[in-house]
Amino acid sequence: MTKPSAPKRFLPTSPFKAPVTLPPKQFAVGDQVTHDVYGLGRVIGIEEGIAAVVDFGSAQERILSPYAKMSKL
């Protein structure tokens, strides 16, 4: 099976709902977070739009945006 060459687009006359785009996640220094792989941690540094540096206790990790596996507590 082949992939279409162009992404599907939403037509205003379509009876189906338009796809919802979520705003990017925002973190600040000091936020408590949880990560699917590393567990609980605290944000200790921010690189705007690029990454967040998080202290997970046993290790400090640089988590890249869009932070798919990380959420704020």
C-alpha positions as CSV (number, residue, x, y, z in Angstrom):
1,M,0.0,0.0,0.0
2,T,1.3,3.4,-0.8
3,K,1.2,6.7,1.1
4,P,-0.5,9.7,-0.4
5,S,1.9,12.3,-1.7
6,A,0.0,15.3,-0.2
7,P,-1.5,15.6,3.3
8,K,-5.3,15.6,3.6
9,R,-6.8,19.0,3.9
10,F,-10.0,20.1,5.6
11,L,-12.8,21.5,3.5
12,P,-15.1,24.1,5.1
13,T,-18.1,22.4,3.6
14,S,-17.2,19.0,5.1
15,P,-19.7,17.5,7.6
16,F,-16.8,16.2,9.7
17,K,-15.0,18.2,12.3
18,A,-11.7,19.9,11.5
19,P,-8.7,18.4,13.1
20,V,-7.8,20.0,16.4
21,T,-4.3,21.3,16.8
22,L,-3.2,21.5,20.4
23,P,-1.0,24.4,21.6
24,P,2.6,23.3,22.4
25,K,3.3,22.3,26.0
26,Q,4.9,25.0,28.1
27,F,7.2,24.3,31.1
28,A,8.9,26.7,33.6
29,V,11.8,26.2,35.9
30,G,10.6,24.6,39.1
31,D,7.7,22.7,37.5
32,Q,7.2,19.1,38.7
33,V,6.8,16.8,35.8
34,T,6.4,13.1,35.0
35,H,8.0,11.3,32.0
36,D,7.0,8.0,30.6
37,V,10.6,6.6,30.7
38,Y,12.4,8.5,33.5
39,G,9.5,9.0,36.0
40,L,9.1,12.0,38.3
41,G,11.3,15.0,38.0
42,R,11.7,18.8,38.3
43,V,12.5,21.2,35.5
44,I,15.9,22.9,36.2
45,G,16.4,24.6,32.9
46,I,14.6,25.8,29.7
47,E,15.9,26.3,26.2
48,E,12.9,28.2,24.6
49,G,11.2,26.1,22.0
50,I,14.0,23.5,21.9
51,A,14.3,21.5,25.1
52,A,13.9,21.3,28.9
53,V,16.5,20.1,31.3
54,V,14.9,17.9,33.9
55,D,16.4,16.5,37.2
56,F,15.0,13.0,37.7
57,G,17.1,12.4,40.9
58,S,19.4,9.8,39.6
59,A,20.1,11.7,36.3
60,Q,19.6,15.0,34.5
61,E,18.1,14.7,31.1
62,R,17.5,17.1,28.2
63,I,14.0,16.5,26.9
64,L,13.4,17.8,23.4
65,S,10.3,19.7,22.3
66,P,7.4,18.8,21.7
67,Y,7.6,16.8,25.0
68,A,5.4,13.9,23.8
69,K,6.2,11.7,26.8
70,M,6.3,14.4,29.5
71,S,3.5,16.1,31.3
72,K,3.2,18.7,34.1
73,L,1.9,17.6,37.5
